[in-house]
């Protein structure tokens, strides 16, 4: 049986920011809180968004969301929401900001502690604050997803907040706000989108429209991530990567897999998530080789590779080569990871809920080899 979900409505394209005021008005929001991060404030992206709203509108701002989302960051944003008597949330940023907003919209109206909802997402009701997302990277897809990872403390492993009730009300995907994204983040977030499309397509879920979206997203990343990285002002490449990231978010609805299970194994550090998962992808594709042949062949074809019985290895090699061209590392050690508890890493990867959607879930012995290869 297929499950075909409903995605949030999306305004897409250059100039989409012009829809923000109308979307706020449609939800009765006249005192929004914009949550974002320091970099987007310092580089003027926040101001670009603020100027799309009337100067007389009471807009509050919290600009200290950390690189990886934490309970402390959400609590600090909540304090501003309450003090300024806000009645809606706009998240402007990458995955950390967008996922923080999902938790914030819950505690803003339902009260309690963020940890309450991380431990038991079933407590999340429909009584949540209005929530609009504006992604500034082209990679996470968090602008349309119904879950996210929140770190109880900095560098502590993330816990999931998953509920249909945290799904954003609407996403505004305007490639304009990605034009200033630095090359390394362009590369890393773009490859994050690739892993979402690949794992969504390979998952054990049945969703033919979602599968078509995933394959199209794979093609866009392969065709445009190098262009966007090399020239941030390439508007065509930026638009294509913004769409690929959106398609990656839609692919997440089908489930992820061992690539993201590995992100849990190394999640006890401030490593950039997008870089981490693309570093992990080749080892997982090699594990799949010969085990999910039909789907791997279709992924290979979308990546402009020969769709044969060795497709898993071809995908692994092509991904490693693309990472190298983009200046991304090939092991987690080269990212700066300095932990040495291999058994704990293997247990965390093997025990991750992400394995449930895998077409073939690695057993613990399989993860010994996979984790060792990714660690480097």
C-alpha positions in Angstrom: 0.0 0.0 0.0 1.2 3.5 -0.8 1.1 6.5 1.5 1.1 9.7 -0.4 1.5 12.7 2.0 0.4 16.3 1.6 3.3 18.7 1.6 3.0 22.3 2.9 2.2 24.8 0.2 5.3 26.5 -1.3 5.9 29.8 -3.0 8.9 29.1 -5.2 11.2 31.3 -7.4 13.0 34.7 -7.5 10.6 37.2 -6.0 8.7 34.8 -3.8 9.5 36.8 -0.7 6.8 39.3 -1.9 4.2 36.7 -0.7 5.3 36.9 3.0 3.0 39.7 4.0 0.0 38.0 2.4 0.8 34.7 4.1 1.1 36.4 7.5 -2.2 38.3 6.9 -4.0 35.1 5.9 -3.0 33.6 9.3 -3.9 36.7 11.3 -0.3 37.3 12.3 0.5 41.0 12.9 3.3 40.6 15.5 5.7 38.0 14.0 8.9 36.8 15.5 11.7 36.2 12.9 14.2 33.7 14.2 17.6 33.5 12.4 21.3 33.3 13.0 24.1 35.8 13.5 25.6 35.3 10.0 22.3 36.1 8.3 21.9 39.3 10.4 25.5 40.4 9.7 25.3 39.7 6.0 22.1 41.7 5.5 19.8 38.7 4.7 17.5 39.4 7.6 17.2 43.0 6.5 16.2 41.9 3.0 13.3 39.9 4.5 12.4 42.6 7.0 12.1 45.2 4.2 9.4 43.0 2.5 7.1 43.8 5.4 5.5 47.2 6.2 7.8 49.3 8.4 4.9 49.9 10.8 4.5 46.1 11.4 5.6 45.1 14.9 8.3 42.6 14.0 10.5 41.0 16.7 13.8 39.3 15.9 15.9 36.7 17.6 19.2 36.2 15.8 21.2 33.8 18.0 20.0 30.4 16.8 23.2 28.2 17.0 24.7 26.2 14.1 23.2 23.0 15.4 19.7 23.5 17.0 19.6 23.4 20.8 17.0 23.6 23.5 18.8 26.6 24.9 18.4 28.4 21.6 14.7 27.6 21.4 14.2 28.7 25.0 15.9 32.0 24.3 13.7 32.6 21.2 10.6 31.7 23.3 11.5 34.4 25.8 11.5 37.0 23.0 8.2 35.6 21.6 6.6 36.0 25.0 8.1 39.4 25.9 7.1 40.9 22.5 3.7 39.3 22.6 4.2 37.7 19.2 1.5 35.7 17.4 3.4 33.9 14.7 6.9 32.7 13.7 9.0 33.2 10.6 12.1 31.0 10.4 14.8 32.5 8.2 17.9 30.2 7.8 19.3 26.8 7.3 18.2 23.5 8.9 19.1 24.6 12.4 16.9 27.6 12.3 14.0 25.8 10.5 14.1 22.9 12.9 14.3 25.2 15.9 11.1 26.9 14.7 9.2 23.6 14.7 9.9 23.1 18.4 9.3 26.8 19.1 5.8 26.8 17.5 4.8 24.0 19.9 6.1 25.4 23.2 4.9 28.9 22.3 1.3 27.8 22.6 1.3 24.5 24.4 3.7 25.5 27.2 5.9 23.0 29.0 9.5 22.2 28.2 11.0 21.4 24.8 12.3 18.1 26.3 8.7 17.0 27.1 8.0 16.9 23.4 11.3 15.4 22.4 10.7 12.5 24.7 7.1 12.1 23.7 6.1 13.7 20.4 2.6 12.3 20.9 2.0 15.2 23.3 2.1 17.6 20.4 -1.4 18.8 19.5 -2.7 20.9 16.7 -2.6 23.9 19.0 0.7 25.4 17.6 1.7 28.9 16.6 1.5 29.9 12.9 4.8 29.0 11.2 6.4 30.2 7.9 9.7 29.0 6.7 12.2 30.8 4.5 15.3 28.6 3.7 18.6 30.4 3.1 20.6 27.3 2.1 19.8 24.8 -0.7 20.1 21.5 1.1 18.2 20.6 4.2 14.7 20.5 2.9 13.6 21.4 6.4 11.3 24.1 5.0 8.7 21.4 4.3 9.4 18.5 6.6 7.4 17.3 9.6 10.3 16.6 11.9 13.8 17.7 12.9 16.7 17.1 15.3 17.2 19.1 18.4 20.3 18.8 20.6 19.4 18.8 24.4 22.8 20.4 24.9 25.6 21.7 22.6 27.4 18.6 21.2 25.0 16.2 22.7 23.4 13.7 20.3 20.2 15.1 18.7 16.7 14.0 19.7 13.9 14.0 17.1 10.8 16.1 17.2 8.4 14.4 14.8 4.7 15.2 14.3 2.4 16.2 11.5 1.6 19.2 13.7 5.1 20.7 13.4 5.0 20.7 9.6 5.3 24.3 8.5 2.1 26.1 7.4 3.8 27.4 4.2 7.3 27.7 2.8 8.7 30.6 0.8 11.6 29.4 -1.2 13.2 32.4 -2.9 16.7 31.7 -4.3 17.5 35.4 -3.8 18.5 34.7 -0.2 20.9 31.9 -1.2 23.0 34.1 -3.5 25.4 35.1 -0.7 25.8 31.5 0.7 29.6 30.8 0.8 31.0 28.1 -1.6 31.7 25.5 1.1 28.2 25.7 2.5 26.8 25.7 -1.0 28.6 22.5 -1.6 27.8 20.8 1.7 24.2 21.7 1.8 23.8 20.8 -1.9 25.2 17.3 -1.2 22.9 17.1 1.8 20.0 17.4 -0.7 21.5 14.6 -2.7 21.5 12.2 0.3 17.8 13.1 1.0 16.8 12.3 -2.5 18.8 9.1 -2.7 17.8 7.7 0.6 14.1 8.7 0.1 14.1 6.9 -3.3 15.9 3.8 -1.9 13.6 3.6 1.1 11.1 0.7 1.6 8.2 3.1 1.3 5.9 3.0 -1.7 5.1 6.5 -3.0 5.4 6.7 -6.9 5.0 10.6 -7.1 7.5 11.0 -4.3 9.9 8.6 -6.1 9.7 10.7 -9.2 10.4 13.9 -7.2 13.5 12.2 -5.7 14.9 11.1 -9.0 14.4 14.6 -10.5 16.1 16.1 -7.4 19.1 13.8 -7.9 19.5 15.0 -11.5 19.4 18.6 -10.4 22.1 18.2 -7.8 24.4 16.4 -10.1 23.9 18.9 -12.9 24.1 22.1 -10.9 25.9 21.8 -7.5 29.3 22.5 -9.1 28.0 25.5 -10.9 26.4 27.0 -7.8 29.5 26.4 -5.8 31.9 27.9 -8.4 29.7 31.0 -9.0 27.3 31.9 -6.2 25.8 34.6 -8.5 24.7 32.0 -11.1 20.9 32.5 -10.7 20.0 29.5 -12.8 22.2 27.2 -10.7 20.9 28.8 -7.5 17.3 28.3 -8.5 17.9 24.7 -9.6 19.6 23.9 -6.3 16.8 25.5 -4.3 14.4 23.2 -6.1 16.6 20.2 -5.5 16.7 21.0 -1.8 12.9 21.3 -1.8 12.6 18.0 -3.6 15.0 16.5 -1.0 12.7 17.7 1.8 9.8 16.0 0.0 11.8 12.8 -0.4 12.4 12.7 3.4 8.7 11.9 3.8 9.5 8.4 2.4 12.1 7.9 5.1 15.8 8.0 5.2 18.4 5.3 6.0 21.9 4.3 7.1 23.5 7.5 5.7 21.5 9.5 8.3 21.9 6.8 10.9 25.6 7.5 10.7 24.9 11.2 11.4 23.6 10.0 14.8 26.8 8.1 15.4 28.9 11.2 15.0 26.3 13.7 16.3 28.1 14.2 19.6 30.2 17.0 18.0 29.7 20.3 16.2 30.2 18.8 12.8 28.2 20.3 9.9 25.4 17.9 9.1 25.4 18.3 5.4 29.1 17.6 5.1 28.8 14.6 7.5 26.1 12.8 5.5 27.8 13.3 2.1 31.0 11.9 3.6 29.0 8.9 4.8 27.2 8.3 1.5 29.9 6.3 -0.4 30.3 3.7 2.3 26.6 3.1 2.4 26.3 2.8 -1.3 29.0 0.2 -1.4 27.2 -1.7 1.3 24.0 -1.7 -0.8 25.8 -2.8 -4.0 24.3 -6.1 -5.1 21.5 -5.8 -2.5 19.1 -3.3 -3.9 20.0 -3.6 -7.6 16.9 -2.3 -9.3 16.6 0.9 -7.3 20.4 1.5 -7.3 20.4 1.2 -11.1 17.7 3.9 -11.3 19.7 6.2 -9.0 22.8 5.6 -11.1 20.9 6.6 -14.2 19.7 9.8 -12.5 23.3 10.5 -11.7 24.3 10.0 -15.4 26.0 6.7 -14.6 25.8 3.3 -16.1 22.8 1.5 -14.5 24.3 -2.0 -14.2 24.7 -4.6 -11.5 27.6 -2.6 -10.1 25.6 0.5 -9.7 26.1 0.8 -5.9 29.9 1.0 -6.4 29.5 3.4 -9.3 27.4 5.7 -7.2 29.9 5.5 -4.3 32.8 6.4 -6.5 30.9 9.2 -8.3 29.9 10.7 -5.0 33.4 10.6 -3.6 34.7 12.2 -6.8 32.1 14.9 -6.6 32.9 15.6 -3.0 36.5 15.9 -3.9 35.7 18.4 -6.7 33.7 20.5 -4.3 36.5 20.5 -1.7 34.7 18.4 0.8 36.6 15.9 3.0 36.4 12.1 2.5 36.4 11.0 6.1 34.9 12.2 9.4 38.4 12.4 10.9 39.3 15.0 8.3 36.2 17.0 9.5 37.9 17.2 12.9 36.1 14.4 14.7 38.4 13.3 17.6 36.3 10.8 19.5 37.5 7.1 19.7 34.7 5.1 21.2 34.1 2.9 18.2 31.7 0.5 19.9 29.5 3.5 20.9 29.5 4.8 17.4 28.5 1.4 16.0 25.8 1.0 18.5 24.4 4.5 17.9 24.3 3.9 14.1 22.8 0.4 14.4 20.2 1.5 16.9 19.1 4.6 14.9 15.4 4.8 13.9 16.6 5.8 10.4 17.4 2.2 9.7 13.7 1.3 9.7 13.2 2.8 6.2 16.3 1.2 4.7 15.8 -1.2 1.8 18.3 -3.5 3.5 19.2 -2.5 7.1 22.9 -3.2 8.0 23.3 -5.4 11.0 25.8 -4.6 13.7 28.6 -6.4 12.0 27.9 -4.5 8.8 28.1 -1.3 10.7 31.6 -2.2 12.0 32.9 -1.9 8.5 30.8 1.0 7.5 31.6 3.1 10.5 35.3 2.3 10.3 35.4 3.4 6.6 33.5 6.7 7.3 35.5 7.5 10.3 38.8 7.1 8.4 
